[in-house]
């Protein structure tokens, strides 16, 4: 009985060591995937930063057009109120 008990303990320890090795290998794979993902995200971020001047131009243009439309609308209202009977 002692032989079975001691052999089961040895088997359990071996299985735990194997599980630990597998967990470490999976962790290393996960770190490799995270590194590749980080490189991809940095690449996308740098490409998006090159588009910032375009978006700034669009924002400035839309703000200018909105101000012009407001000015034209105010002028139209003033003219309509001036000629109203």
N, C-alpha and C positions, 0 to 999 in steps of 0.2 A: 504494500500500500504506500509505503514511503517512496518507493521508486516512481510510482504513478504520480504522486503528488509533486515530487521534485521535477519530474519530467514535464508535467503540466505547467509548472511555474516557469521553467526554461522556455517552453513553447510560447507562453504568454509574453515573456520578455522579448523573445525574438520577433513576435508579431508586433509588439509595441515599437521596437526599433525599426522594423520595416515600415510601419505606419508613419513614424517620425521622418524617415528618409523620404517617403513619398510626399508627405506634407511639405517638406523643405523644397523638393523638386517642383511641386505645384506652385509654391510661393515664388520661386525663381522665374518660372514661366510667366506668372502674373506680373512680376516686376518688369520683365521684358516687354510684355504687352503694354503696360503703362508707359514705358519709355517710348515705344513706337507711337502710341496715341498722343503723347505730349509733343513729339516732333511734328506730327500731322497738325495738331492744333496750333502750334507756333507758326507753321507754314501758312495755314489759313489766315491766321491773325495778321501776318505780315502782308499778305495779299489784300486783305480788307483795308489795312492802313493806307495802301496805295490808292484806294478809292475815296478816301476822305476828302481830298480837294474837290472831287466831282460832286460829292454830296454837299459840301460847303457852298459850291457855286449854285447848285439847285436850290438850297435853302435861301441863299441871298436873293436869287432871282425871284423865287416865289414870294418872299417878303416884299420885294420892290413892286411886284405886280399887284399884290394885295393892297399896298399903300396907294398905288395909282388908281386902282378900282375904287377904293374908298374916297379918294379925292374927286374922281369923276362923278361918283354917286352924290357926294355932297354938292358939287357944282350943279348937277342936274336938279337936285331938290331945291336949291336956291333959285334957279331959273324958273322952275315950275311955280314956286311960291311967289315969285316976283310978278309973273304974268297971270296969276290966278285972279279971277274976278271976284 
